[in-house]
Amino acid sequence: MSATALALVLVSAFLHAVWSVAIKQSGDPLCFNLLQTWAACVGLAVVSFWIPWSAIPREVWLLLLVTGPTHALYIYWMSRAYELGDLSMVYPIARSTPAFMPFVAVPLLGETLQPAGVVGIAIVVAGIWLVHAGQGWRWLTFAEPASRFAFLTLGATVAYSLIDKAAMAGLADAEWPSRLPRSIAYSLLLTAAHALSLAPMVLRARGVRALRDTARSEIGRATLAAAISFVGYTLILRALETSLVSYVVAVRQMSVLFAVALGVFWLREEPTRARVLGAIATVVGVALIARFG
């Protein structure tokens, strides 16, 4: 993994941790997440003149039709998990993607992982679980509703990571007669696609009145969160142009370490020994991926 790609993913990981805290602190995570989509849709309208529409390959359009609903399910299930459980309980399950990504990325995308990279992924996953081990292991079962939604979120994350990797690979190979980066164009199109799928889910679950009430009180925070999410995932898409999806997803789990730091310095939480060991393990795993992966 190149130093540039590593830096992009690390910044994205920090932004993802901040974004998750903002969602958890909102009064209604479902409505809050739907409100975030309007800013990207406006952004897409603004830059539409600079997008070389004819240069986007047909297969990328087909992948957008699949990844839009997949991202919407990810947002929906994540919101429900945050509504029903603590961030520190849901987050490690939802961010355990590296444990499963190689099993699908290797056969489907033909990726080849180095032994040190495999070890690094395993250490990152172990670190994620150690960070929150002190909270108890009942969340490893489907007995709790929030646990079920967290595992569904995990599945959606694996799915959209693979789809978006394939889409960015297709865009990287295509001629691009525009100064607008491919990753920004795709990120805006992706947000518009998942907004169309997410809106019916939220309106059915919450209704127009709840959305209107959330907009009155949290539209500013939702817009800021949307900007953070857009920048963060655009950086991931840029890294996916040149790096293996298994490594990108693993390094992105540094967000767990950042979440612990935000909990200590922002929320005044006191970390347990398991959390400290887990944070150290996460750093070690990322270092192995960056150096030898």
Residue, then its C-alpha position, 0 to 999 in steps of 0.5 A: m500500500s502506497a504512502t499516499a493511499l495510506a494517508l488518504v485512508l487514515v484521514s477517512a478513518f478519522l472522519h468516519a469516527v467523527w461522523s458516527v459520533a454525530i449520528k449517535q448524538s442525533g435525536d433520530p438517526l434515521c431522519f438525520n441520515l436522510l437529511q444528509t443526502w440533500a447536500a450531495c444531491v445539490g452538489l451533484a447538480v452544481v458539478s453536473f456540467w463538469i461530469p463527462w457523462s459519456a465517459i462513464p462506462r456502462e458497467v459502472w452505471l450498472l454497478l451504481l444501480v446495485t450499490g445505491p440500494t446497498h448503501a441505503l440498507y447500510i445506512y438504514w441498518m446502522s441507524r437502527a443499530y444506533e437507536l437500539g444500542d450504544l455506539s461502543m457496542v455496535y461499532p466493533i461489529a459493524r466495523s469488522t469488515p476486514a475479517f470477511m473481505p478477503f474471503v470474497a475479494v480474493p475469489l471475486l476480484g482476483e486480489t492476492l494478499q501477502p502473508a504479512g498483509v493477512v497477519g495485519i488484517a487479523i491483528v486489526v480485527a483482533g484489535i477492534w474486538l479488544v477495544h470493546a471486550g470489556q462491554g461483554w460478549r453477548w453482542l456476538t449473538f443475535a439475541e439483542p435487536a441492536s446486534r442483529f442490525a449491527f451484523l446486517t450493517l457489517g454484511a452491507t459494508v462488505a457488499y458495497s466495498l466490493i461493488d465500489k472497488a469494481a466501479m472505481a477500477g472501471l472508472a480508472d481504466a476509462e478515458w476521463p476528459s475532465r478536471l473533476p476527479r473520478s472519485i468525486a463524480y462517483s461519490l456524488l452519483l453514489t449518494a444520489a443513488h442511495a438517497l433514492s433508495l433510502a427515502p422510502m425506507v425512512l418515510r415508511a418508518r418515521g413519516v414526514r412529520a418526524l423528518r420535518d421535526t428533525a430538519r428544524s432542529e438538526i439540518g445544520r448538523a446534518t449538512l456538516a455531517a454530510a460534508i464529513s461523510f462525502v470527503g471521507y468516502t471520496l478519499i476511500l474511493r481514491a485509494l481504491e483506484t490503486s490499492l487492494v480493497s482488503y487492505v483499504v478496508a482493514v486500514r480504515q478500521m483505524s476509525v475504532l482507535f479514533a473513536v476511542a480517542l474521541g471518547v476519552f478527550w471529547l466524551r470524557e470516557e475512561p478507557t479500560r485495559a482491553r481498549v488500550l490493548g485493542a487500540i495498540a493492536t489496531v495500530v500494529g496491524v495497520a503498520l504491517i499492512a502499510r509496510f508489507g501488504 
